[in-house]
Amino acid sequence: MSGGWLEGYSALITGGGSGIGRAVAERFVAEGASVTVIGRDKKRLDEVAAASPAPDRFHTVAADVRDSDALHAAVAATVERFGKLDTLVANAGVWDYQRQLTRLSGRELDSAFDEIFSVNVKGYVLAAEAAWPELVKTRGSIVMTLSNASFYVNGGGPLYTASKHACLGLMKELAYELAPKVRVNGVACGGMNTDLRGPQSLDLNDRSLSASFAKKSPDAPPPPIPLHDSSTDPRDFTGSYVLLAAREQSGPITGQAISVDGGIGVRGFATAAGGDHL
Ligand SMILES: NC(=O)c1ccc[n+]([C@@H]2O[C@H](COP(=O)([O-])OP(=O)(O)OC[C@H]3O[C@@H](n4cnc5c(N)ncnc54)[C@H](O)[C@@H]3O)[C@@H](O)[C@H]2O)c1
């Protein structure tokens, strides 16, 4: 295709085997970019690559985002294959299925904290560390998948909410540290129908958010957000990633999060207290 906003770009996307990461990878390719997708599941990555309409611009690397050496190797493979790196999309993450503090033992908190923070927060810092030297060369940028839970309560339990608030702080700190050559921004997604999993340490890794969406009754009340009938298809959340990656479109923007969440921030209190049942 020609005339896309990311014509000639090279991007590296973590957690791109499913969900919003996959949707961003496919959208970036449609906008003219070459992409390397990192994921944990080699079989799934092979399926995603096989489905790409532009296999010569779609590369996959099986790696865990908690492994710094593997992330460095993925950056090197991207540069070897596509000549440079313009954009890092830090995205791989896990949810806590809204397990509240009062439903977690100290031992569970201990292990789930380490697992959730090591994927959601350390995974982003390590990817940024591996990518920044190449991004400096291209005056490139980092786009982080943030969340409504980067701003508001009850989009997760304490561990997920704290991890996504940490990512917001990380985004701003890196926007300062890497300026003026590298921009760092975020897309704070609201609820999307994806394969989002829970932590292994809470035995929630077999649970997928898509199953909860599938189970939802058509009579269930809509989510308490202004755009309550807006799409939950991750493909409909990709535009902000393209905007923030494209230096021609967002060159003066850094340290910002675009909330793509149906307007949670203008709804006021949905419920006043979360602990009425205690
Ligand atoms: N689905 C939502 O409603 C929602 C809302 C806001 C933010 N988010 C965020 O979106 C991001 C992507 O999640 P998603 O909803 O697309 O779910 P998803 O599970 O479909 O995608 C996440 C991907 O990351 C991969 N991954 C997980 N841990 C990894 C690791 N240690 N190393 C390498 N890859 C790993 C998974 O295999 C998966 O392919 C996450 O950061 C999540 O917090 C999701």
PDBQT file of the ligand as one rigid body, heavy atoms in Angstrom, charges set to zero:
ROOT
HETATM    1  N1  LIG A 301      -8.293  -5.923  27.140  1.00  0.00    +0.000 N 
HETATM    2  C1  LIG A 301      -8.555  -4.830  27.831  1.00  0.00    +0.000 C 
HETATM    3  O1  LIG A 301      -9.710  -4.568  28.182  1.00  0.00    +0.000 OA
HETATM    4  C2  LIG A 301      -7.436  -3.862  28.171  1.00  0.00    +0.000 A 
HETATM    5  C3  LIG A 301      -7.780  -2.583  28.631  1.00  0.00    +0.000 A 
HETATM    6  C4  LIG A 301      -6.756  -1.672  28.911  1.00  0.00    +0.000 A 
HETATM    7  C5  LIG A 301      -5.441  -2.037  28.720  1.00  0.00    +0.000 A 
HETATM    8  N2  LIG A 301      -5.126  -3.290  28.279  1.00  0.00    +0.000 N 
HETATM    9  C6  LIG A 301      -3.711  -3.622  28.108  1.00  0.00    +0.000 C 
HETATM   10  O2  LIG A 301      -3.506  -4.040  26.779  1.00  0.00    +0.000 OA
HETATM   11  C7  LIG A 301      -2.264  -4.754  26.731  1.00  0.00    +0.000 C 
HETATM   12  C8  LIG A 301      -2.436  -5.959  25.829  1.00  0.00    +0.000 C 
HETATM   13  O3  LIG A 301      -3.380  -6.834  26.383  1.00  0.00    +0.000 OA
HETATM   14  P1  LIG A 301      -4.617  -7.434  25.562  1.00  0.00    +0.000 P 
HETATM   15  O4  LIG A 301      -5.853  -6.968  26.244  1.00  0.00    +0.000 OA
HETATM   16  O5  LIG A 301      -4.429  -7.218  24.126  1.00  0.00    +0.000 OA
HETATM   17  O6  LIG A 301      -4.491  -8.993  25.967  1.00  0.00    +0.000 OA
HETATM   18  P2  LIG A 301      -3.847 -10.220  25.168  1.00  0.00    +0.000 P 
HETATM   19  O7  LIG A 301      -3.631 -11.276  26.197  1.00  0.00    +0.000 OA
HETATM   20  O8  LIG A 301      -4.691 -10.556  23.991  1.00  0.00    +0.000 OA
HETATM   21  O9  LIG A 301      -2.462  -9.643  24.663  1.00  0.00    +0.000 OA
HETATM   22  C9  LIG A 301      -1.319  -9.605  25.491  1.00  0.00    +0.000 C 
HETATM   23  C10 LIG A 301      -0.222 -10.387  24.818  1.00  0.00    +0.000 C 
HETATM   24  O10 LIG A 301       0.952 -10.289  25.618  1.00  0.00    +0.000 OA
HETATM   25  C11 LIG A 301       1.541 -11.574  25.663  1.00  0.00    +0.000 C 
HETATM   26  N3  LIG A 301       2.332 -11.692  26.879  1.00  0.00    +0.000 N 
HETATM   27  C12 LIG A 301       1.882 -11.752  28.158  1.00  0.00    +0.000 A 
HETATM   28  N4  LIG A 301       2.907 -11.901  28.995  1.00  0.00    +0.000 NA
HETATM   29  C13 LIG A 301       4.032 -11.935  28.231  1.00  0.00    +0.000 A 
HETATM   30  C14 LIG A 301       5.410 -12.085  28.524  1.00  0.00    +0.000 A 
HETATM   31  N5  LIG A 301       5.848 -12.244  29.774  1.00  0.00    +0.000 N 
HETATM   32  N6  LIG A 301       6.299 -12.061  27.489  1.00  0.00    +0.000 NA
HETATM   33  C15 LIG A 301       5.858 -11.919  26.210  1.00  0.00    +0.000 A 
HETATM   34  N7  LIG A 301       4.559 -11.776  25.881  1.00  0.00    +0.000 NA
HETATM   35  C16 LIG A 301       3.669 -11.793  26.882  1.00  0.00    +0.000 A 
HETATM   36  C17 LIG A 301       0.388 -12.551  25.648  1.00  0.00    +0.000 C 
HETATM   37  O11 LIG A 301       0.798 -13.839  25.238  1.00  0.00    +0.000 OA
HETATM   38  C18 LIG A 301      -0.558 -11.869  24.671  1.00  0.00    +0.000 C 
HETATM   39  O12 LIG A 301      -0.327 -12.272  23.338  1.00  0.00    +0.000 OA
HETATM   40  C19 LIG A 301      -1.899  -5.088  28.179  1.00  0.00    +0.000 C 
HETATM   41  O13 LIG A 301      -0.859  -4.225  28.588  1.00  0.00    +0.000 OA
HETATM   42  C20 LIG A 301      -3.184  -4.769  28.937  1.00  0.00    +0.000 C 
HETATM   43  O14 LIG A 301      -2.917  -4.407  30.266  1.00  0.00    +0.000 OA
HETATM   44  C21 LIG A 301      -6.104  -4.207  27.987  1.00  0.00    +0.000 A 
ENDROOT
TORSDOF 0
